[in-house]
Amino acid sequence: MRILITNDDGIHGHGLKVLAEAAKLLGEVKIVAPDRERSACGHAMTLRDPLRVTSVPFDGLEAYTVNGVPVDCVNVGLTVAWPDGCDLVLSGVNHGPNLGFDITYSGTVAGAMEGAINGIRSISVSLATFVVEAPPHWETASQWLGENLGKLAGLPEQELCFLNVNIPSIAPNEVRGTKFAEMGRRVYKDRVERRDDPWGRPYYWQGGAVVMKANQPGTDVMAVSEGFVSVTPLSLNWTQHKLARLQAETIGWPSDL
């Protein structure tokens, strides 16, 4: 199996090493990652600046850095690392959760999304850490991926779909299992904070506190909150067919849905 790995934490992100070690059990691995952290870049793409690609050492694997975002890395990877195509695109392991609405902001998820757009089986993986000061349980991600990545890579494919995995950052013996779950809701409050610089000039810092209600049955949010690894199949076809038919009927317009 030919495997391309990227992330949004950059080439030095520890999760990249964890994912590469697990992926090596499945086939030949090549890495194309951002030259620095690119978190929360979403499905952005570099169009008006040149992309610089640099070969770098990475535990004996063929690896490159790109001065761009994860989407750039996937497309560069399919040009430089795997010009004849690959069988699997992996993105992660992200240091932090990508649950619920996080997927719309996540560069990690975008890496897998771009793989799916290119018609390649793709999986994004995140370590769901919730306490900033707490040490991340990379050993849990390593163990779970070693046992299960091959299972996910062997699932039946569906066009324009990919998998988003969240592994709770707890000790391996505390993980209660794995659940397939739908995307939940993870939103933020006080998104923009006004501050003043040392000269009294105002500036704004975006981020905010997470508002995550665990009581969301059947969702990735609840699964991870309860100590399960969540696996969420995502589709790039965002069309709401039932709603579109209802609205077309209501307004009296024809519909091809």
N, C-alpha and C positions, 0 to 999 in steps of 0.2 A: 504494500500500500504506500502510495506517495502522499506525504503529509506536509502541509504548509501551516506554520504557527505564527501568529502575531499576538499583539496585546495593545493596551493603551497606557500601561504603566512604564513603558520604555524598555529598552534592551537590558537594563540592569534590574528590572523588576524580579523579585524572587519567585513570584508565581510562574514566570516564563520558564524557569528551570524545572519547577515541579511538573508543569504540563509537558515539557519536552521529555523528561524522564519517563513519564507514563506513555507518551506517544511512541517512544522508541521500541516499545514492546509490540507495536502494531506494524511498523514498517520504517521506511526511510524518511527522516525528518529534516526539513530545512526551515530556517527561521528568518523572517523579515519583520522587524519591529521598529517602532519610532525611536529616534535617537535620544528622546527625552519623554517625560511624562506628558500624556495627551488626554488625561481624564476629562469626561463630560464633553467631549467634542462631538458626540452623536455621529450621525452618518455624513459628516462633512467630507469634502474632497478638495484637494488642492488643484486649482485650475489656472491661476494667474502667476504662479511662481515656479521656478524649476525645481524638480525633485532630485536631490543629491543622494546617491546610493553608495554606501561604504561597506566593504567586506570586513567582518570582525571575527575574532576568535570566540568560540562558544562551546566549550566542552567537547571539542572534536567534531562538532556539527557544522555544516555549511550555514553561515549566518550573515545577515546584512542589516545595517541600519538605514533608515530613510528619514530625511528631515521633513516628514509629513505626518499624517494621521493614520489610524488603522486602515481605513478604506484605501488610502494610497498604498499602504504596505501590502495589502492583498493583491492589488492590481500590479504593483511592481514585482511582487513575488511570482505572479503568473507570467511575467515577462522575463525576469532575470533568473529566478531560482527554478521554476518549473515551466519552461516555455512550451512544453508539450502537454501541459495540464497536470492536475493532481487529483487525488481521490478524496481527500479530506482536508478541510480548513478548520483549524482550532484557534480559538481566541481566548487568552487568559494566561494563567489564572489571575483574575482581577483581585486586588487587595481591597475588599469592600463588597457589599451586596449589590446586585443588580436585580431588584425585585420590583414588581408592579410597574409603575410609570417610569422607574429608573431606566427601563430599556430604551426609552425615547431619547435619553441624554447620553447613554453609555457608548463610549468608543469601543469597549470590549464587545458589546452586543453588535455594534456596527461592523466589526471585523467579520463576524459570522454571517451577518446579513449580506455583506458584499460577496462572501463566498457563495451563498445561496443564489444571489443575483447572477453569478457566473455559472450557475448550474452544478455546483459542487456541494456534496454533503458537508454540512457545517455545524459546529457546536461552539457555543460560548460558555465559559466556566468562570464562576466567581466564588471567592471565599467570603461568606457573609459575616464580617466582623461588625459589631455594633458599639463596642466600647473602645474609644480611641487609644486609651492607655494600655489596654489588654494586649498581651502578645498574641499574634495570629497563630492559629493552629495549622501550620502548613503540613504537618505530619498527617492530619486528618484528610486534607485534600489529596495528598500523595497516596495514602492508603486507598481512599475511595476510588480515585482515578485508576490506580493499578488494578483494582478488582472489577471496575465497571465501564471504563472507557471503551474497551473492545465490544461490550454488549451494545452500547449506544451506537457505535460505528457500524454495527451489523444490523441495525433495525431497517425495515423497509423504508425506502425513500419516497418522498412526495415532493413534487415540483414546487419551487418557491417557498419551501418550508425549512426551518432549522430549529435546533434545540438550544434552550437557555437553561443552564444548570447553576444552582446556588447551593453551596456546601456550607452548613453552619460551622462557624469557627468555635468548635468545642472539642474536647478530647475525643479520640476515635471511639473509645468504649461508651461514650455518651450518645453517639449517633444512633437514632432509633430505627433507621431504615431509609428507604428512598420512596418518594411518591411522585407520580405524574400529577401536575397541578396546573390550573389555569392562572393567568396573570392576575394579581391582586391590585390593590391600591396602596401606593406609598407616596404620600404627598408631603410638601414642606410648608411651614408657616414662616412669616416674617422673612420672606425671600431676600429682600434687599435692605441692608442696614446702612444708614447714613453715619459717616464718621468725619472727623476733622484731622487734617495733617498737622505737623508741628507749627505751621504758619497760619493755622486757622482756616485753611481752605477746605471746603467740603469735598468728600469723595464717597463713593458707594461701594459696598462689599456685598457680593451676591453669594448666597448659600442657603442659610435658614436652617431651622430645626426640623428634623423629620417627625412627621405625624404618622405613626404606623400602628393601626389598630389590628391586633392579632386575630380578633374575632372575625375572620373572613373565611368561612368554611370552603374547602376545596381549592384554596389559592396557594400560590408560592409563598406569600407572606405568612400565612398560618402554618404551612408545613415547616418552614425554617424556624419559626418561633417555637414550634413544638419539638425541635431537634431532629427533623427529617431533612434529607437532601431533597430539594425540589427539582424536577425536570419539567420544563414547560415548552411544548411544541409551539412555535410561532410561525405565522403565515405572512408573506409579503403581499398577499391579496387582501387589502383592507376593506374591500367592498362589502357593505351590509345589504346582502341581496334581499332579504325579507323586508327590510325597511324601505329599500328602493322601490320594490314592487308596490308596497302599500302607498307610498307617497306619489308614485306615478298614477296609481289608480285614483287617489284622492284628487289630484290636480287635473286628471284627464289627459295626461301625456302618454305616448307609447313607451314601452319598456322592452329592452332586449334581455332582461334579467329573469 
